[in-house]
């Protein structure tokens, strides 16, 4: 055993036991060094004896630690059982201790192992009901949380699959699509005005009385542009981005 582990082992021991442990540990270390320097039969015997004494000491400390009193008195046991949800009255607990059902050490302390034995062997199902109810509730809460987590995971998987299949469109993609279509429509209307202006002028021949004919012709042209726009499934739009704003564009349909 290394020095750090040994110091940790005896840390909670009484001072006299700590001193004895240190003497045994140092003695074993000294005998080991002596045997390394001079591997004689006498030094080997001394080293083995020192190691055996140290091992016996460590074994006793471990045994004492395993059975170290967990409760300073019977009242501490009562408080612990109550906190665990066990329905045991203080007077009953004290009477059970007097009967020997709950073993109490001569100094009044109670070992954890004796308390566990008392709970298993002498408490009725009704007395354990409170503790069991708490455990059942904890189990139910755990299952509810796991069920909710599973539902969220399934919902996310469904969303990802439907998004990949094209059922949903990201808001940013949708807004970009609307912007692209608006650019195409505006471009088509501007091109119509530029290419049809002479035809409209020719229809009027400078006569106000023919304003109705011109209006009908413009309306028809706009209707034709809108029909083409509505019938187009795909658009090719090139955006030139500058300072996070669209400064110019080119548009055509295919």
C-alpha positions as a printed NumPy array, in Angstrom:
array([[  0.   ,   0.   ,   0.   ],
       [  1.391,   3.416,  -0.923],
       [  1.799,   6.192,   1.64 ],
       [ -1.077,   8.336,   0.346],
       [ -3.575,   5.448,   0.513],
       [ -2.426,   4.508,   4.   ],
       [ -2.772,   8.083,   5.293],
       [ -6.29 ,   8.208,   3.853],
       [ -7.12 ,   4.914,   5.574],
       [ -6.107,   6.064,   9.091],
       [ -7.335,   9.662,   8.73 ],
       [-10.488,   9.107,  10.82 ],
       [ -8.896,   6.786,  13.379],
       [ -8.257,   7.887,  16.996],
       [ -4.853,   9.521,  17.567],
       [ -3.359,   6.511,  19.377],
       [ -4.358,   4.196,  16.532],
       [ -2.96 ,   6.645,  13.989],
       [  0.374,   6.665,  15.798],
       [  0.48 ,   2.876,  15.888],
       [ -0.299,   2.736,  12.181],
       [  2.49 ,   5.185,  11.342],
       [  4.984,   3.135,  13.374],
       [  3.968,  -0.088,  11.622],
       [  4.099,   1.547,   8.17 ],
       [  7.527,   3.109,   8.783],
       [  8.813,  -0.131,  10.281],
       [  7.746,  -2.114,   7.225],
       [  9.349,   0.465,   4.941],
       [ 12.605,   0.409,   6.956],
       [ 12.77 ,  -3.403,   6.912],
       [ 12.148,  -3.412,   3.146],
       [ 15.035,  -0.979,   2.593],
       [ 17.291,  -3.061,   4.859],
       [ 16.541,  -6.215,   2.922],
       [ 17.238,  -4.446,  -0.383],
       [ 20.638,  -3.348,   0.901],
       [ 21.476,  -6.719,   2.435],
       [ 19.211,  -9.608,   1.285],
       [ 20.057, -11.86 ,   4.201],
       [ 17.746, -14.409,   5.817],
       [ 17.505, -12.316,   8.981],
       [ 16.512,  -9.17 ,   7.057],
       [ 13.991, -11.156,   5.025],
       [ 12.434, -12.502,   8.225],
       [ 12.237,  -8.993,   9.689],
       [ 10.635,  -7.589,   6.514],
       [  8.03 , -10.364,   6.355],
       [  7.157,  -9.91 ,  10.029],
       [  6.788,  -6.137,   9.612],
       [  4.607,  -6.54 ,   6.513],
       [  2.42 ,  -9.133,   8.276],
       [  1.901,  -6.777,  11.237],
       [  1.012,  -3.929,   8.875],
       [ -1.411,  -6.131,   6.914],
       [ -3.148,  -7.201,  10.127],
       [ -3.481,  -3.561,  11.198],
       [ -4.958,  -2.549,   7.815],
       [ -7.407,  -5.477,   7.968],
       [ -8.611,  -4.402,  11.422],
       [ -9.077,  -0.807,  10.27 ],
       [-11.096,  -1.937,   7.254],
       [-13.291,  -4.173,   9.4  ],
       [-13.912,  -1.373,  11.871],
       [-14.763,   1.016,   9.047],
       [-17.249,  -1.444,   7.581],
       [-19.088,  -1.696,  10.906],
       [-18.623,   1.878,  12.089],
       [-21.789,   3.093,  13.899],
       [-24.019,   4.959,  11.482],
       [-26.363,   6.39 ,  14.141],
       [-25.352,   7.973,  17.423],
       [-28.523,   6.769,  19.192],
       [-32.02 ,   5.321,  18.698],
       [-33.538,   8.748,  18.09 ],
       [-31.225,   9.248,  15.123],
       [-32.52 ,   5.944,  13.754],
       [-36.11 ,   7.153,  14.218],
       [-35.389,  10.388,  12.337],
       [-33.724,   8.488,   9.494],
       [-36.65 ,   6.06 ,   9.127],
       [-39.107,   8.944,   9.129],
       [-37.13 ,  10.771,   6.412],
       [-37.222,   7.568,   4.338],
       [-41.026,   7.597,   4.534],
       [-41.338,   4.63 ,   6.906],
       [-44.295,   4.835,   9.273],
       [-42.678,   3.848,  12.57 ],
       [-43.505,   5.608,  15.84 ],
       [-40.734,   6.573,  18.218],
       [-42.236,   4.615,  21.114],
       [-42.53 ,   1.481,  18.982],
       [-38.938,   1.838,  17.816],
       [-37.737,   2.142,  21.404],
       [-39.766,  -0.898,  22.48 ],
       [-38.403,  -2.919,  19.543],
       [-34.916,  -1.954,  20.668],
       [-35.7  ,  -3.13 ,  24.219],
       [-36.949,  -6.454,  22.797],
       [-33.756,  -6.867,  20.834],
       [-35.464,  -6.519,  17.442],
       [-33.279,  -3.461,  16.769],
       [-29.771,  -4.194,  18.005],
       [-28.124,  -1.349,  19.893],
       [-24.403,  -1.257,  20.731],
       [-23.298,  -1.021,  24.392],
       [-22.417,   2.661,  23.915],
       [-25.903,   3.407,  22.545],
       [-24.908,   3.68 ,  18.897],
       [-26.623,   1.674,  16.155],
       [-24.906,   0.066,  13.173],
       [-26.282,   0.624,   9.693],
       [-26.377,  -3.133,   9.075],
       [-28.608,  -3.603,  12.144],
       [-30.985,  -0.873,  10.949],
       [-31.236,  -2.514,   7.523],
       [-31.944,  -5.868,   9.171],
       [-34.648,  -4.271,  11.342],
       [-36.355,  -2.762,   8.294],
       [-36.309,  -6.002,   6.334],
       [-37.314,  -8.376,   9.108],
       [-39.595,  -6.505,  11.499],
       [-41.418,  -3.732,   9.643],
       [-44.835,  -4.58 ,   8.188],
       [-45.839,  -3.81 ,   4.582],
       [-48.136,  -1.08 ,   5.906],
       [-45.228,   0.584,   7.695],
       [-43.186,   0.412,   4.496],
       [-46.053,   1.781,   2.383],
       [-44.891,   5.386,   2.659],
       [-41.408,   4.522,   1.474],
       [-42.743,   2.336,  -1.32 ],
       [-45.125,   5.099,  -2.393],
       [-42.227,   7.525,  -2.66 ],
       [-40.279,   5.007,  -4.721],
       [-43.303,   4.378,  -6.948],
       [-43.736,   8.117,  -7.501],
       [-40.059,   8.535,  -8.32 ],
       [-40.288,   5.642, -10.766],
       [-43.424,   7.139, -12.34 ],
       [-41.763,  10.553, -12.684],
       [-38.731,   8.914, -14.274],
       [-40.897,   7.022, -16.767],
       [-42.833,  10.204, -17.603],
       [-39.605,  12.082, -18.296],
       [-38.27 ,   9.256, -20.443],
       [-41.589,   9.101, -22.34 ],
       [-41.552,  12.862, -22.952],
       [-37.945,  12.689, -24.133],
       [-38.821,   9.836, -26.499],
       [-41.773,  11.788, -27.932],
       [-39.549,  14.803, -28.567],
       [-36.939,  12.636, -30.275],
       [-39.608,  11.041, -32.5  ],
       [-41.083,  14.446, -33.37 ],
       [-37.627,  15.721, -34.346],
       [-36.994,  12.647, -36.524],
       [-40.363,  13.124, -38.255],
       [-39.631,  16.822, -38.81 ],
       [-36.178,  16.119, -40.237],
       [-37.536,  13.442, -42.568],
       [-40.406,  15.623, -43.832],
       [-38.056,  18.579, -44.27 ],
       [-35.659,  16.454, -46.316],
       [-38.553,  15.206, -48.462],
       [-39.473,  18.802, -49.346],
       [-42.668,  19.004, -47.328],
       [-41.449,  22.039, -45.426],
       [-39.556,  25.111, -46.538],
       [-37.348,  27.233, -44.332],
       [-38.696,  30.744, -43.737],
       [-35.547,  32.273, -45.179],
       [-35.902,  30.127, -48.323],
       [-39.584,  31.066, -48.592],
       [-38.847,  34.78 , -48.31 ],
       [-36.09 ,  34.467, -50.903],
       [-38.498,  32.683, -53.247],
       [-41.058,  35.486, -52.883],
       [-38.372,  38.101, -53.519],
       [-37.209,  36.249, -56.625],
       [-40.743,  36.025, -58.007],
       [-41.342,  39.709, -57.338],
       [-38.156,  40.565, -59.243],
       [-39.249,  38.418, -62.184],
       [-42.703,  40.02 , -62.288],
       [-41.315,  43.554, -62.061],
       [-38.787,  42.806, -64.806],
       [-41.488,  41.389, -67.081],
       [-43.725,  44.447, -66.627],
       [-40.876,  46.855, -67.314],
       [-39.901,  44.947, -70.456],
       [-43.536,  44.996, -71.602],
       [-43.772,  48.776, -71.159],
       [-40.573,  49.305, -73.112],
       [-41.43 ,  46.996, -76.01 ],
       [-45.129,  47.89 , -76.334],
       [-44.957,  51.684, -75.93 ],
       [-44.906,  52.364, -79.702],
       [-47.889,  50.089, -80.247],
       [-49.881,  51.972, -77.635],
       [-48.976,  55.334, -79.131],
       [-49.971,  54.095, -82.56 ],
       [-53.385,  52.981, -81.3  ],
       [-54.165,  56.428, -79.887],
       [-52.986,  58.429, -82.958],
       [-53.004,  61.483, -80.706],
       [-56.779,  61.323, -80.242],
       [-58.226,  61.462, -76.707],
       [-61.256,  59.568, -77.898],
       [-59.049,  56.485, -78.327],
       [-57.889,  56.441, -74.663],
       [-60.253,  53.56 , -74.028],
       [-58.624,  51.524, -76.798],
       [-55.186,  52.169, -75.31 ],
       [-56.35 ,  51.2  , -71.809],
       [-57.814,  47.968, -73.16 ],
       [-54.593,  47.199, -74.989],
       [-52.428,  47.843, -71.867],
       [-54.765,  45.732, -69.774],
       [-54.513,  42.892, -72.265],
       [-50.729,  43.076, -72.268],
       [-50.605,  43.048, -68.473],
       [-52.938,  40.051, -68.489],
       [-50.62 ,  38.222, -70.894],
       [-47.588,  38.93 , -68.669],
       [-49.397,  37.705, -65.579],
       [-50.525,  34.543, -67.375],
       [-46.948,  33.789, -68.406],
       [-45.782,  34.488, -64.861],
       [-48.39 ,  32.186, -63.331],
       [-47.603,  29.374, -65.779],
       [-43.848,  29.447, -65.119],
       [-42.728,  26.742, -62.686],
       [-39.07 ,  27.697, -62.437],
       [-37.253,  31.021, -62.45 ],
       [-33.61 ,  31.809, -62.8  ],
       [-32.696,  34.931, -60.858],
       [-29.243,  36.357, -60.196],
       [-28.895,  38.62 , -57.125],
       [-26.023,  41.005, -56.71 ],
       [-25.656,  41.582, -52.975],
       [-23.952,  44.656, -51.534],
       [-24.094,  45.975, -47.961],
       [-26.679,  43.265, -47.157],
       [-29.138,  44.892, -49.668],
       [-30.064,  43.872, -53.205],
       [-28.685,  46.568, -55.519],
       [-29.399,  45.035, -58.921],
       [-30.756,  41.969, -60.629],
       [-31.191,  40.118, -63.838],
       [-34.162,  37.865, -64.387],
       [-35.445,  35.443, -66.959],
       [-37.812,  32.493, -67.025],
       [-37.212,  29.025, -68.347]])
